[in-house]
Amino acid sequence: MIDPRMRKNGPMILYTAAILVCTAMIIGITYDTYLMNGQTLNPNDSKSTKVESSEPPPSIEPDLSEAPSQSEQAAEPVDKAAPHHDLASYPSVRVTATGYYAGVESTGKTPSHPLYGITYSGVKVRRDFYSTVAADPNVFPLGTILYIPGYGYGVVADTGSAIKGHIIDLYFETKQDVYDQWGKKSVDVFVIKRGNGQVTEAMLDQLNETRLTQVGTAE
């Protein structure tokens, strides 16, 4: 026979047990949720604290797929003033070097003149690895290759009424370049190769395209 007290209190006991079970389940779910978020519950603190992981963060490898290759990188500019010969092997001559450009102040010609920028030898002025320079052909015949410290290589392709004796005139692209980069200097130039009295565009193109370091010896 069932005890009348049990019959009376049974529903209350079952209700209480159900509440306890639900409470335990809620606490378990809440605890698991905090662990998943990297947090832990501190019963003595109303705030939750972050759980610091002892494992180091994963390393990120740089993506080099977009990096330019060496061939795609821009080449460094060539220093036109740097010698590419053993200068000790060549004779030197002390000269006064001035600068000029193709404009009217230096040549008396304007850009509209048919011979603007044309040298005595017939080639066009150029500032390149091998540039055109003016000299007295009795001292440096046309086609002579000089190395001028601070300027670079020059091929004698022009003359001038004021260019007599040991005076040379170095070509620059603008009047401002003449002022800023040169002016007037006394320098020891090195005779890399004496010319034969002729200069051609093909000769200058070959020198600049190959940047020849062996162009013969001075005679």
Buried (B, 14 or more C-beta within 10 A) or exposed (E): EEEEEEEEEEEEEEEEEEEEEEEEEEEEEEEEEBEEEEBEEEEEEEEEEEEEEEEEEEEEEEEEEEEEEEEEEEEEEEEEEEBBBEEEEBEBBEBBBBBBBBBEEBBEBEEEEEEBBBBBBEBEBBBBBBBBBBBBBEBBBBBBBBBBBEBBBBBBBBBBEEBEEBBBBBBBBEBEBBEEBBEEBEBEBBBBBBBEEEBEEEBBBBBBEEEBEEBEEBE
